[in-house]
């Protein structure tokens, strides 16, 4: 039987799970089909508590976070961040992903550290975990914001910015085969991904944390990450 606190995440019998398709390391969308570790964990949670899985689709993490207090989703998938902790509760991380930059092929920027200098414009997706990191840590370069990760990548391809930040897997998929763009080998920041509940100090977060722990310990997370090429 499911834990009472866990089942209380979806009291209506519907588990409204915020799925961020902008993070392609965790979610792959093909038409109406959702694959990857995020939707897999949401389906497993729904099955455990006897609820119907209802994805709430977003194209950027910032939009998921913006809706945290609007009662639109019951559970979500976001990176751990101190700013976000003011409005949501985090379970333990189930995966760590890398963020880096894409630069133009002829650029003299060859590593992530090369980008933080005067005269360089860094483009980032508004509200993403790496946006929060850059906002706090970028010392010399100019930081500019776009919308979703895909929108920021498209604007970079069209000529905006000297580098664009993103999850490595998302950058590699978007710019695959593009000879005008290089994905930098260095790591901008490492992002801990987890499941979240709306509200700080949500009383059900301990039950969700135990759910995540089970999914890690029994190999569920590793199997779905390997299947998606994210591990």
C-alpha positions as CSV (number, residue, x, y, z in Angstrom):
1,X,0.0,0.0,0.0
2,X,1.2,3.5,-0.9
3,X,2.3,5.7,2.0
4,X,-0.6,8.0,3.0
5,X,1.6,11.1,2.6
6,X,2.7,10.0,-0.8
7,X,-0.9,9.4,-2.0
8,X,-1.8,12.8,-0.6
9,X,0.3,14.5,-3.3
10,X,-2.6,13.8,-5.7
11,X,-5.8,13.8,-3.6
12,X,-8.0,14.2,-6.7
13,X,-6.8,10.9,-8.1
14,X,-5.0,12.8,-10.9
15,X,-1.2,13.3,-10.7
16,X,-0.5,16.5,-12.5
17,X,3.2,16.2,-13.2
18,X,5.1,19.3,-14.6
19,X,7.3,18.0,-17.4
20,X,9.9,20.3,-18.8
21,X,10.6,19.3,-22.4
22,X,13.3,21.9,-22.6
23,X,15.7,19.6,-20.7
24,X,16.4,16.9,-23.3
25,X,18.7,14.9,-21.0
26,X,15.6,14.1,-19.0
27,X,12.7,14.3,-21.4
28,X,12.4,13.3,-25.0
29,X,9.1,14.3,-26.8
30,X,8.0,12.6,-30.0
31,X,4.6,14.0,-30.9
32,X,2.3,13.1,-28.0
33,X,4.8,10.5,-26.6
34,X,6.9,11.5,-23.6
35,X,10.0,9.4,-22.9
36,X,12.9,9.8,-20.5
37,X,13.5,9.6,-16.8
38,X,11.2,12.5,-15.8
39,X,8.0,11.1,-17.3
40,X,9.0,7.6,-16.2
41,X,9.3,8.6,-12.6
42,X,6.0,10.5,-12.8
43,X,4.2,7.4,-14.2
44,X,5.8,5.2,-11.5
45,X,4.6,7.6,-8.8
46,X,1.1,7.6,-10.3
47,X,1.0,3.8,-10.4
48,X,2.2,3.5,-6.8
49,X,-0.5,5.9,-5.4
50,X,-3.2,4.7,-7.8
51,X,-3.6,8.0,-9.6
52,X,-4.0,8.9,-13.2
53,X,-0.9,10.4,-14.8
54,X,-1.6,13.8,-16.3
55,X,1.5,15.6,-17.8
56,X,1.5,19.4,-17.6
57,X,3.9,20.3,-20.4
58,X,6.4,23.2,-20.1
59,X,9.2,24.2,-22.5
60,X,11.5,25.7,-19.8
61,X,12.3,25.2,-16.1
62,X,11.6,28.9,-15.4
63,X,8.0,28.4,-16.4
64,X,7.6,25.4,-14.2
65,X,9.0,27.4,-11.2
66,X,6.8,30.4,-12.1
67,X,3.7,28.2,-11.7
68,X,4.7,26.7,-8.4
69,X,2.2,28.7,-6.4
70,X,-0.7,28.6,-8.9
71,X,-2.0,25.1,-8.2
72,X,-1.4,24.0,-11.7
73,X,0.9,21.0,-11.0
74,X,1.2,18.5,-8.1
75,X,4.8,17.3,-8.6
76,X,7.6,18.6,-10.8
77,X,11.1,18.0,-11.9
78,X,13.7,20.8,-11.4
79,X,17.3,21.4,-10.5
80,X,18.1,22.1,-6.8
81,X,18.7,25.8,-6.2
82,X,18.7,27.9,-3.1
83,X,16.5,30.6,-4.7
84,X,13.9,28.1,-5.8
85,X,13.8,26.6,-2.2
86,X,11.9,29.7,-1.1
87,X,8.9,28.5,-3.1
88,X,9.3,24.7,-3.6
89,X,10.5,21.6,-1.7
90,X,13.2,19.3,-3.0
91,X,13.6,15.5,-2.7
92,X,17.1,14.1,-3.0
93,X,18.8,14.4,-6.4
94,X,18.5,11.4,-8.7
95,X,20.8,12.6,-11.5
96,X,23.5,15.2,-12.0
97,X,23.9,16.8,-15.4
98,X,26.4,19.2,-16.9
99,X,25.8,22.7,-18.2
100,X,28.2,24.3,-20.7
101,X,28.4,26.7,-23.5
102,X,28.1,26.6,-27.3
103,X,30.4,29.0,-29.1
104,X,30.8,29.9,-32.8
105,X,33.3,27.8,-34.8
106,X,35.6,30.8,-35.4
107,X,35.5,32.1,-31.8
108,X,38.6,32.4,-29.7
109,X,36.5,31.0,-26.7
110,X,37.7,27.4,-26.3
111,X,36.7,26.7,-22.7
112,X,33.9,27.8,-20.3
113,X,36.4,29.9,-18.3
114,X,37.3,31.9,-21.5
115,X,33.9,33.3,-21.7
116,X,33.9,35.4,-18.6
117,X,35.7,38.5,-19.8
118,X,34.8,42.0,-20.9
119,X,33.3,42.3,-24.3
120,X,31.7,38.8,-24.3
121,X,27.9,38.4,-24.3
122,X,26.6,35.2,-22.7
123,X,23.1,34.2,-23.7
124,X,21.0,32.1,-21.3
125,X,17.5,30.7,-20.9
126,X,15.5,32.7,-18.4
127,X,15.0,31.0,-15.0
128,X,17.1,27.9,-15.8
129,X,19.4,26.5,-13.2
130,X,22.4,27.6,-15.2
131,X,20.9,31.1,-15.5
132,X,20.7,31.3,-11.8
133,X,24.3,30.2,-11.6
134,X,25.5,32.7,-14.1
135,X,23.6,35.5,-12.5
136,X,25.4,34.9,-9.2
137,X,28.9,34.1,-10.6
138,X,29.5,35.8,-13.9
139,X,32.0,38.6,-13.2
140,X,33.0,40.3,-16.4
141,X,30.9,39.1,-19.4
142,X,27.5,40.6,-20.2
143,X,24.6,38.3,-19.4
144,X,21.5,38.4,-21.7
145,X,18.3,36.4,-21.3
146,X,16.1,34.7,-23.8
147,X,13.0,32.5,-23.2
148,X,13.2,28.7,-23.3
149,X,16.4,26.8,-23.9
150,X,15.3,26.1,-27.5
151,X,14.5,29.8,-28.1
152,X,17.9,30.8,-26.7
153,X,19.6,28.3,-29.0
154,X,17.7,29.5,-32.0
155,X,18.6,33.2,-31.2
156,X,22.3,32.2,-30.8
157,X,22.2,30.4,-34.2
158,X,20.7,33.6,-35.7
159,X,23.6,35.7,-34.4
160,X,22.7,36.8,-30.9
161,X,25.5,36.5,-28.2
162,X,29.0,35.1,-28.3
163,X,28.1,32.0,-26.4
164,X,24.9,30.3,-25.3
165,X,24.6,28.3,-22.1
166,X,22.6,25.1,-21.8
167,X,22.5,21.5,-20.7
168,X,25.2,19.7,-22.6
169,X,22.8,17.0,-23.9
170,X,20.4,19.7,-25.1
171,X,23.1,21.7,-26.8
172,X,24.5,18.6,-28.5
173,X,21.1,17.5,-29.8
174,X,20.1,21.0,-31.0
175,X,23.4,21.8,-32.8
176,X,24.2,18.3,-34.1
177,X,25.8,18.6,-37.5
178,X,26.1,22.3,-37.4
179,X,29.6,23.2,-38.4
180,X,29.2,26.8,-37.4
181,X,28.9,25.9,-33.7
182,X,31.2,24.2,-31.2
183,X,30.1,22.7,-27.9
184,X,32.8,23.6,-25.3
185,X,34.4,20.7,-23.4
186,X,34.5,22.5,-20.1
187,X,31.8,22.4,-17.4
188,X,30.0,25.6,-16.6
189,X,28.2,24.1,-13.6
190,X,26.8,20.7,-12.5
191,X,23.1,20.6,-11.9
192,X,21.4,18.3,-9.5
193,X,18.1,17.2,-10.8
194,X,15.3,16.1,-8.5
195,X,11.6,15.8,-8.0
196,X,9.8,18.8,-6.3
197,X,6.6,19.7,-4.6
198,X,5.1,23.2,-4.5
199,X,5.6,25.3,-1.4
200,X,8.6,25.5,0.9
201,X,8.8,22.8,3.7
202,X,6.0,20.8,2.1
203,X,5.0,18.2,4.6
204,X,4.9,15.5,2.0
205,X,8.5,16.0,0.8
206,X,9.8,13.2,3.1
207,X,7.5,10.7,1.5
208,X,8.6,11.8,-2.0
209,X,12.2,11.7,-1.0
210,X,11.8,8.0,0.0
211,X,10.1,7.3,-3.3
212,X,13.1,8.8,-5.1
213,X,15.4,6.8,-2.9
214,X,13.6,3.5,-3.9
215,X,13.7,4.4,-7.6
216,X,17.5,4.9,-7.3
217,X,18.2,1.8,-5.2
218,X,16.3,-0.6,-7.3
219,X,17.9,0.5,-10.5
220,X,14.9,2.2,-12.1
221,X,16.6,5.6,-12.5
222,X,19.8,4.1,-14.0
223,X,17.9,1.9,-16.4
224,X,15.9,4.9,-17.8
225,X,18.9,7.2,-18.0
226,X,20.9,4.5,-19.8
227,X,18.0,3.9,-22.2
228,X,17.8,7.7,-23.1
229,X,21.6,8.0,-23.4
230,X,21.7,10.4,-20.5
231,X,23.9,8.3,-18.2
